[in-house]
Amino acid sequence: MKKSKFEASLKRLEEIVGTLEDGNLSIEESLKLFEEGVRLSRLSNKILDDAERRVEILVKGDGSLTREPFAVDDSTRTGEGEG
């Protein structure tokens, strides 16, 4: 199955963070990777925002569509519920 843009962006962001944390790059290389990371972060946030809007639209109340925020519990945000 093809990875989504979000999953691919997240994987690349993890790679960038690891490379930057190693500290073995020149300043120019570090800045280039940082800029790529910022672009990927913005893309990922846009994808999440779009998905949240779609979830809100799909939530139904009394037969009509109503907007309700998508609730995420703390264990989901921190990854505590995994495993």
Jmol script that loads the backbone (N, CA, C; Angstrom):
load data "model"
ATOM      1  N   MET A   1       0.842  -1.187   0.000  1.00  0.00           N
ATOM      2  CA  MET A   1       0.000   0.000   0.000  1.00  0.00           C
ATOM      3  C   MET A   1       0.884   1.246   0.000  1.00  0.00           C
ATOM      4  N   LYS A   2       0.486   2.236  -0.797  1.00  0.00           N
ATOM      5  CA  LYS A   2       1.227   3.484  -0.915  1.00  0.00           C
ATOM      6  C   LYS A   2       1.105   4.305   0.366  1.00  0.00           C
ATOM      7  N   LYS A   3       2.237   4.841   0.814  1.00  0.00           N
ATOM      8  CA  LYS A   3       2.215   5.690   2.004  1.00  0.00           C
ATOM      9  C   LYS A   3       1.547   7.011   1.686  1.00  0.00           C
ATOM     10  N   SER A   4       0.838   7.542   2.660  1.00  0.00           N
ATOM     11  CA  SER A   4       0.209   8.847   2.485  1.00  0.00           C
ATOM     12  C   SER A   4       1.278   9.940   2.528  1.00  0.00           C
ATOM     13  N   LYS A   5       0.902  11.114   2.025  1.00  0.00           N
ATOM     14  CA  LYS A   5       1.815  12.256   2.089  1.00  0.00           C
ATOM     15  C   LYS A   5       2.187  12.561   3.528  1.00  0.00           C
ATOM     16  N   PHE A   6       1.200  12.432   4.422  1.00  0.00           N
ATOM     17  CA  PHE A   6       1.456  12.716   5.830  1.00  0.00           C
ATOM     18  C   PHE A   6       2.496  11.755   6.396  1.00  0.00           C
ATOM     19  N   GLU A   7       2.309  10.455   6.150  1.00  0.00           N
ATOM     20  CA  GLU A   7       3.259   9.462   6.671  1.00  0.00           C
ATOM     21  C   GLU A   7       4.653   9.668   6.089  1.00  0.00           C
ATOM     22  N   ALA A   8       4.729   9.957   4.790  1.00  0.00           N
ATOM     23  CA  ALA A   8       6.026  10.185   4.155  1.00  0.00           C
ATOM     24  C   ALA A   8       6.692  11.435   4.723  1.00  0.00           C
ATOM     25  N   SER A   9       5.899  12.489   4.932  1.00  0.00           N
ATOM     26  CA  SER A   9       6.451  13.721   5.499  1.00  0.00           C
ATOM     27  C   SER A   9       6.954  13.496   6.913  1.00  0.00           C
ATOM     28  N   LEU A  10       6.183  12.768   7.702  1.00  0.00           N
ATOM     29  CA  LEU A  10       6.573  12.496   9.086  1.00  0.00           C
ATOM     30  C   LEU A  10       7.860  11.674   9.139  1.00  0.00           C
ATOM     31  N   LYS A  11       7.954  10.683   8.273  1.00  0.00           N
ATOM     32  CA  LYS A  11       9.168   9.847   8.236  1.00  0.00           C
ATOM     33  C   LYS A  11      10.388  10.697   7.864  1.00  0.00           C
ATOM     34  N   ARG A  12      10.221  11.555   6.861  1.00  0.00           N
ATOM     35  CA  ARG A  12      11.327  12.412   6.443  1.00  0.00           C
ATOM     36  C   ARG A  12      11.690  13.397   7.552  1.00  0.00           C
ATOM     37  N   LEU A  13      10.703  13.933   8.251  1.00  0.00           N
ATOM     38  CA  LEU A  13      10.981  14.831   9.370  1.00  0.00           C
ATOM     39  C   LEU A  13      11.807  14.131  10.448  1.00  0.00           C
ATOM     40  N   GLU A  14      11.467  12.875  10.732  1.00  0.00           N
ATOM     41  CA  GLU A  14      12.227  12.107  11.721  1.00  0.00           C
ATOM     42  C   GLU A  14      13.674  11.927  11.269  1.00  0.00           C
ATOM     43  N   GLU A  15      13.865  11.667   9.979  1.00  0.00           N
ATOM     44  CA  GLU A  15      15.222  11.527   9.439  1.00  0.00           C
ATOM     45  C   GLU A  15      16.002  12.834   9.570  1.00  0.00           C
ATOM     46  N   ILE A  16      15.336  13.942   9.252  1.00  0.00           N
ATOM     47  CA  ILE A  16      15.979  15.252   9.333  1.00  0.00           C
ATOM     48  C   ILE A  16      16.387  15.561  10.764  1.00  0.00           C
ATOM     49  N   VAL A  17      15.491  15.323  11.713  1.00  0.00           N
ATOM     50  CA  VAL A  17      15.792  15.583  13.118  1.00  0.00           C
ATOM     51  C   VAL A  17      16.992  14.755  13.566  1.00  0.00           C
ATOM     52  N   GLY A  18      17.009  13.485  13.203  1.00  0.00           N
ATOM     53  CA  GLY A  18      18.130  12.622  13.568  1.00  0.00           C
ATOM     54  C   GLY A  18      19.445  13.128  13.003  1.00  0.00           C
ATOM     55  N   THR A  19      19.421  13.530  11.744  1.00  0.00           N
ATOM     56  CA  THR A  19      20.634  14.037  11.101  1.00  0.00           C
ATOM     57  C   THR A  19      21.106  15.323  11.754  1.00  0.00           C
ATOM     58  N   LEU A  20      20.153  16.220  12.049  1.00  0.00           N
ATOM     59  CA  LEU A  20      20.531  17.478  12.696  1.00  0.00           C
ATOM     60  C   LEU A  20      21.056  17.248  14.111  1.00  0.00           C
ATOM     61  N   GLU A  21      20.469  16.290  14.822  1.00  0.00           N
ATOM     62  CA  GLU A  21      20.921  16.000  16.185  1.00  0.00           C
ATOM     63  C   GLU A  21      22.329  15.421  16.208  1.00  0.00           C
ATOM     64  N   ASP A  22      22.702  14.724  15.145  1.00  0.00           N
ATOM     65  CA  ASP A  22      24.066  14.176  15.083  1.00  0.00           C
ATOM     66  C   ASP A  22      25.111  15.285  15.093  1.00  0.00           C
ATOM     67  N   GLY A  23      24.774  16.424  14.501  1.00  0.00           N
ATOM     68  CA  GLY A  23      25.673  17.574  14.529  1.00  0.00           C
ATOM     69  C   GLY A  23      26.888  17.457  13.633  1.00  0.00           C
ATOM     70  N   ASN A  24      26.855  16.578  12.641  1.00  0.00           N
ATOM     71  CA  ASN A  24      28.009  16.370  11.774  1.00  0.00           C
ATOM     72  C   ASN A  24      27.921  17.120  10.457  1.00  0.00           C
ATOM     73  N   LEU A  25      27.018  18.079  10.355  1.00  0.00           N
ATOM     74  CA  LEU A  25      26.826  18.819   9.115  1.00  0.00           C
ATOM     75  C   LEU A  25      27.407  20.219   9.227  1.00  0.00           C
ATOM     76  N   SER A  26      27.703  20.792   8.069  1.00  0.00           N
ATOM     77  CA  SER A  26      28.112  22.197   8.055  1.00  0.00           C
ATOM     78  C   SER A  26      26.880  23.055   8.335  1.00  0.00           C
ATOM     79  N   ILE A  27      27.113  24.313   8.587  1.00  0.00           N
ATOM     80  CA  ILE A  27      25.998  25.224   8.842  1.00  0.00           C
ATOM     81  C   ILE A  27      25.092  25.299   7.616  1.00  0.00           C
ATOM     82  N   GLU A  28      25.683  25.352   6.429  1.00  0.00           N
ATOM     83  CA  GLU A  28      24.891  25.434   5.208  1.00  0.00           C
ATOM     84  C   GLU A  28      24.010  24.197   5.038  1.00  0.00           C
ATOM     85  N   GLU A  29      24.576  23.018   5.272  1.00  0.00           N
ATOM     86  CA  GLU A  29      23.812  21.774   5.157  1.00  0.00           C
ATOM     87  C   GLU A  29      22.715  21.706   6.220  1.00  0.00           C
ATOM     88  N   SER A  30      23.042  22.149   7.418  1.00  0.00           N
ATOM     89  CA  SER A  30      22.058  22.169   8.503  1.00  0.00           C
ATOM     90  C   SER A  30      20.894  23.092   8.173  1.00  0.00           C
ATOM     91  N   LEU A  31      21.191  24.277   7.652  1.00  0.00           N
ATOM     92  CA  LEU A  31      20.137  25.218   7.283  1.00  0.00           C
ATOM     93  C   LEU A  31      19.255  24.668   6.170  1.00  0.00           C
ATOM     94  N   LYS A  32      19.875  24.002   5.208  1.00  0.00           N
ATOM     95  CA  LYS A  32      19.115  23.417   4.107  1.00  0.00           C
ATOM     96  C   LYS A  32      18.146  22.356   4.637  1.00  0.00           C
ATOM     97  N   LEU A  33      18.626  21.492   5.523  1.00  0.00           N
ATOM     98  CA  LEU A  33      17.763  20.472   6.110  1.00  0.00           C
ATOM     99  C   LEU A  33      16.689  21.101   6.998  1.00  0.00           C
ATOM    100  N   PHE A  34      17.060  22.115   7.759  1.00  0.00           N
ATOM    101  CA  PHE A  34      16.091  22.795   8.617  1.00  0.00           C
ATOM    102  C   PHE A  34      14.958  23.391   7.781  1.00  0.00           C
ATOM    103  N   GLU A  35      15.315  24.041   6.671  1.00  0.00           N
ATOM    104  CA  GLU A  35      14.306  24.620   5.781  1.00  0.00           C
ATOM    105  C   GLU A  35      13.384  23.537   5.223  1.00  0.00           C
ATOM    106  N   GLU A  36      13.953  22.407   4.832  1.00  0.00           N
ATOM    107  CA  GLU A  36      13.134  21.294   4.354  1.00  0.00           C
ATOM    108  C   GLU A  36      12.196  20.820   5.463  1.00  0.00           C
ATOM    109  N   GLY A  37      12.701  20.742   6.677  1.00  0.00           N
ATOM    110  CA  GLY A  37      11.890  20.332   7.815  1.00  0.00           C
ATOM    111  C   GLY A  37      10.733  21.278   8.075  1.00  0.00           C
ATOM    112  N   VAL A  38      10.983  22.571   7.957  1.00  0.00           N
ATOM    113  CA  VAL A  38       9.924  23.564   8.149  1.00  0.00           C
ATOM    114  C   VAL A  38       8.844  23.379   7.085  1.00  0.00           C
ATOM    115  N   ARG A  39       9.241  23.185   5.831  1.00  0.00           N
ATOM    116  CA  ARG A  39       8.263  22.971   4.756  1.00  0.00           C
ATOM    117  C   ARG A  39       7.434  21.718   5.030  1.00  0.00           C
ATOM    118  N   LEU A  40       8.109  20.641   5.427  1.00  0.00           N
ATOM    119  CA  LEU A  40       7.404  19.391   5.714  1.00  0.00           C
ATOM    120  C   LEU A  40       6.468  19.533   6.910  1.00  0.00           C
ATOM    121  N   SER A  41       6.900  20.276   7.909  1.00  0.00           N
ATOM    122  CA  SER A  41       6.068  20.512   9.084  1.00  0.00           C
ATOM    123  C   SER A  41       4.807  21.276   8.697  1.00  0.00           C
ATOM    124  N   ARG A  42       4.949  22.285   7.873  1.00  0.00           N
ATOM    125  CA  ARG A  42       3.782  23.060   7.421  1.00  0.00           C
ATOM    126  C   ARG A  42       2.840  22.188   6.595  1.00  0.00           C
ATOM    127  N   LEU A  43       3.398  21.361   5.715  1.00  0.00           N
ATOM    128  CA  LEU A  43       2.578  20.453   4.913  1.00  0.00           C
ATOM    129  C   LEU A  43       1.825  19.482   5.816  1.00  0.00           C
ATOM    130  N   SER A  44       2.513  18.919   6.796  1.00  0.00           N
ATOM    131  CA  SER A  44       1.881  17.973   7.717  1.00  0.00           C
ATOM    132  C   SER A  44       0.765  18.639   8.509  1.00  0.00           C
ATOM    133  N   ASN A  45       0.997  19.855   8.980  1.00  0.00           N
ATOM    134  CA  ASN A  45      -0.042  20.592   9.713  1.00  0.00           C
ATOM    135  C   ASN A  45      -1.248  20.872   8.837  1.00  0.00           C
ATOM    136  N   LYS A  46      -1.014  21.215   7.575  1.00  0.00           N
ATOM    137  CA  LYS A  46      -2.128  21.460   6.657  1.00  0.00           C
ATOM    138  C   LYS A  46      -2.935  20.182   6.446  1.00  0.00           C
ATOM    139  N   ILE A  47      -2.260  19.064   6.268  1.00  0.00           N
ATOM    140  CA  ILE A  47      -2.949  17.786   6.083  1.00  0.00           C
ATOM    141  C   ILE A  47      -3.796  17.461   7.311  1.00  0.00           C
ATOM    142  N   LEU A  48      -3.239  17.664   8.506  1.00  0.00           N
ATOM    143  CA  LEU A  48      -3.988  17.403   9.740  1.00  0.00           C
ATOM    144  C   LEU A  48      -5.176  18.352   9.884  1.00  0.00           C
ATOM    145  N   ASP A  49      -4.982  19.623   9.557  1.00  0.00           N
ATOM    146  CA  ASP A  49      -6.081  20.585   9.631  1.00  0.00           C
ATOM    147  C   ASP A  49      -7.199  20.198   8.678  1.00  0.00           C
ATOM    148  N   ASP A  50      -6.837  19.802   7.456  1.00  0.00           N
ATOM    149  CA  ASP A  50      -7.839  19.375   6.475  1.00  0.00           C
ATOM    150  C   ASP A  50      -8.599  18.149   6.966  1.00  0.00           C
ATOM    151  N   ALA A  51      -7.878  17.201   7.542  1.00  0.00           N
ATOM    152  CA  ALA A  51      -8.521  15.991   8.059  1.00  0.00           C
ATOM    153  C   ALA A  51      -9.465  16.331   9.206  1.00  0.00           C
ATOM    154  N   GLU A  52      -9.055  17.245  10.073  1.00  0.00           N
ATOM    155  CA  GLU A  52      -9.905  17.649  11.194  1.00  0.00           C
ATOM    156  C   GLU A  52     -11.191  18.285  10.685  1.00  0.00           C
ATOM    157  N   ARG A  53     -11.080  19.131   9.668  1.00  0.00           N
ATOM    158  CA  ARG A  53     -12.279  19.748   9.088  1.00  0.00           C
ATOM    159  C   ARG A  53     -13.209  18.694   8.481  1.00  0.00           C
ATOM    160  N   ARG A  54     -12.636  17.689   7.839  1.00  0.00           N
ATOM    161  CA  ARG A  54     -13.457  16.626   7.255  1.00  0.00           C
ATOM    162  C   ARG A  54     -14.192  15.852   8.345  1.00  0.00           C
ATOM    163  N   VAL A  55     -13.513  15.581   9.461  1.00  0.00           N
ATOM    164  CA  VAL A  55     -14.146  14.867  10.572  1.00  0.00           C
ATOM    165  C   VAL A  55     -15.276  15.711  11.139  1.00  0.00           C
ATOM    166  N   GLU A  56     -15.033  17.001  11.315  1.00  0.00           N
ATOM    167  CA  GLU A  56     -16.070  17.887  11.850  1.00  0.00           C
ATOM    168  C   GLU A  56     -17.305  17.891  10.956  1.00  0.00           C
ATOM    169  N   ILE A  57     -17.100  17.911   9.654  1.00  0.00           N
ATOM    170  CA  ILE A  57     -18.215  17.949   8.714  1.00  0.00           C
ATOM    171  C   ILE A  57     -19.017  16.656   8.766  1.00  0.00           C
ATOM    172  N   LEU A  58     -18.331  15.531   8.975  1.00  0.00           N
ATOM    173  CA  LEU A  58     -19.000  14.242   8.956  1.00  0.00           C
ATOM    174  C   LEU A  58     -19.782  13.925  10.231  1.00  0.00           C
ATOM    175  N   VAL A  59     -19.531  14.672  11.293  1.00  0.00           N
ATOM    176  CA  VAL A  59     -20.240  14.438  12.544  1.00  0.00           C
ATOM    177  C   VAL A  59     -21.681  14.914  12.375  1.00  0.00           C
ATOM    178  N   LYS A  60     -22.627  14.028  12.693  1.00  0.00           N
ATOM    179  CA  LYS A  60     -24.032  14.375  12.522  1.00  0.00           C
ATOM    180  C   LYS A  60     -24.707  14.498  13.886  1.00  0.00           C
ATOM    181  N   GLY A  61     -25.612  15.435  13.970  1.00  0.00           N
ATOM    182  CA  GLY A  61     -26.395  15.625  15.181  1.00  0.00           C
ATOM    183  C   GLY A  61     -27.789  15.066  14.980  1.00  0.00           C
ATOM    184  N   ASP A  62     -28.776  15.897  14.891  1.00  0.00           N
ATOM    185  CA  ASP A  62     -30.184  15.506  14.763  1.00  0.00           C
ATOM    186  C   ASP A  62     -30.592  15.303  13.299  1.00  0.00           C
ATOM    187  N   GLY A  63     -29.750  14.727  12.513  1.00  0.00           N
ATOM    188  CA  GLY A  63     -30.039  14.507  11.102  1.00  0.00           C
ATOM    189  C   GLY A  63     -29.421  15.558  10.204  1.00  0.00           C
ATOM    190  N   SER A  64     -29.012  16.665  10.791  1.00  0.00           N
ATOM    191  CA  SER A  64     -28.328  17.688  10.005  1.00  0.00           C
ATOM    192  C   SER A  64     -26.856  17.688  10.398  1.00  0.00           C
ATOM    193  N   LEU A  65     -26.047  18.125   9.492  1.00  0.00           N
ATOM    194  CA  LEU A  65     -24.616  18.185   9.780  1.00  0.00           C
ATOM    195  C   LEU A  65     -24.340  19.291  10.779  1.00  0.00           C
ATOM    196  N   THR A  66     -23.564  18.966  11.778  1.00  0.00           N
ATOM    197  CA  THR A  66     -23.154  19.963  12.753  1.00  0.00           C
ATOM    198  C   THR A  66     -21.649  19.914  12.891  1.00  0.00           C
ATOM    199  N   ARG A  67     -21.049  21.028  13.188  1.00  0.00           N
ATOM    200  CA  ARG A  67     -19.602  21.072  13.395  1.00  0.00           C
ATOM    201  C   ARG A  67     -19.315  20.835  14.862  1.00  0.00           C
ATOM    202  N   GLU A  68     -18.528  19.826  15.117  1.00  0.00           N
ATOM    203  CA  GLU A  68     -18.087  19.533  16.469  1.00  0.00           C
ATOM    204  C   GLU A  68     -16.594  19.277  16.411  1.00  0.00           C
ATOM    205  N   PRO A  69     -15.838  19.812  17.354  1.00  0.00           N
ATOM    206  CA  PRO A  69     -14.396  19.598  17.323  1.00  0.00           C
ATOM    207  C   PRO A  69     -14.056  18.129  17.531  1.00  0.00           C
ATOM    208  N   PHE A  70     -12.986  17.709  16.890  1.00  0.00           N
ATOM    209  CA  PHE A  70     -12.498  16.356  17.034  1.00  0.00           C
ATOM    210  C   PHE A  70     -11.706  16.280  18.325  1.00  0.00           C
ATOM    211  N   ALA A  71     -12.167  15.473  19.280  1.00  0.00           N
ATOM    212  CA  ALA A  71     -11.515  15.386  20.595  1.00  0.00           C
ATOM    213  C   ALA A  71     -10.469  14.284  20.575  1.00  0.00           C
ATOM    214  N   VAL A  72      -9.301  14.603  21.096  1.00  0.00           N
ATOM    215  CA  VAL A  72      -8.215  13.634  21.233  1.00  0.00           C
ATOM    216  C   VAL A  72      -7.842  13.592  22.701  1.00  0.00           C
ATOM    217  N   ASP A  73      -7.829  12.385  23.281  1.00  0.00           N
ATOM    218  CA  ASP A  73      -7.447  12.323  24.691  1.00  0.00           C
ATOM    219  C   ASP A  73      -5.934  12.431  24.828  1.00  0.00           C
ATOM    220  N   ASP A  74      -5.468  12.724  26.026  1.00  0.00           N
ATOM    221  CA  ASP A  74      -4.049  12.945  26.268  1.00  0.00           C
ATOM    222  C   ASP A  74      -3.182  11.746  25.952  1.00  0.00           C
ATOM    223  N   SER A  75      -3.682  10.537  26.163  1.00  0.00           N
ATOM    224  CA  SER A  75      -2.857   9.350  25.907  1.00  0.00           C
ATOM    225  C   SER A  75      -2.606   9.194  24.419  1.00  0.00           C
ATOM    226  N   THR A  76      -3.523   9.652  23.565  1.00  0.00           N
ATOM    227  CA  THR A  76      -3.324   9.583  22.138  1.00  0.00           C
ATOM    228  C   THR A  76      -2.288  10.599  21.700  1.00  0.00           C
ATOM    229  N   ARG A  77      -2.336  11.791  22.272  1.00  0.00           N
ATOM    230  CA  ARG A  77      -1.386  12.830  21.904  1.00  0.00           C
ATOM    231  C   ARG A  77       0.044  12.467  22.281  1.00  0.00           C
ATOM    232  N   THR A  78       0.225  11.859  23.421  1.00  0.00           N
ATOM    233  CA  THR A  78       1.582  11.587  23.896  1.00  0.00           C
ATOM    234  C   THR A  78       2.091  10.228  23.474  1.00  0.00           C
ATOM    235  N   GLY A  79       1.226   9.420  22.846  1.00  0.00           N
ATOM    236  CA  GLY A  79       1.643   8.103  22.421  1.00  0.00           C
ATOM    237  C   GLY A  79       1.572   7.072  23.523  1.00  0.00           C
ATOM    238  N   GLU A  80       1.014   7.437  24.686  1.00  0.00           N
ATOM    239  CA  GLU A  80       0.960   6.515  25.822  1.00  0.00           C
ATOM    240  C   GLU A  80       0.048   5.331  25.558  1.00  0.00           C
ATOM    241  N   GLY A  81      -0.938   5.515  24.685  1.00  0.00           N
ATOM    242  CA  GLY A  81      -1.890   4.452  24.423  1.00  0.00           C
ATOM    243  C   GLY A  81      -1.387   3.416  23.445  1.00  0.00           C
ATOM    244  N   GLU A  82      -0.153   3.570  22.925  1.00  0.00           N
ATOM    245  CA  GLU A  82       0.387   2.633  21.945  1.00  0.00           C
ATOM    246  C   GLU A  82       1.034   1.451  22.640  1.00  0.00           C
ATOM    247  N   GLY A  83       1.060   0.327  21.882  1.00  0.00           N
ATOM    248  CA  GLY A  83       1.864  -0.800  22.361  1.00  0.00           C
ATOM    249  C   GLY A  83       1.145  -1.860  23.006  1.00  0.00           C
TER     250      GLY A  83
END
end "model"
wireframe off; spacefill off
backbone 0.3
color backbone group
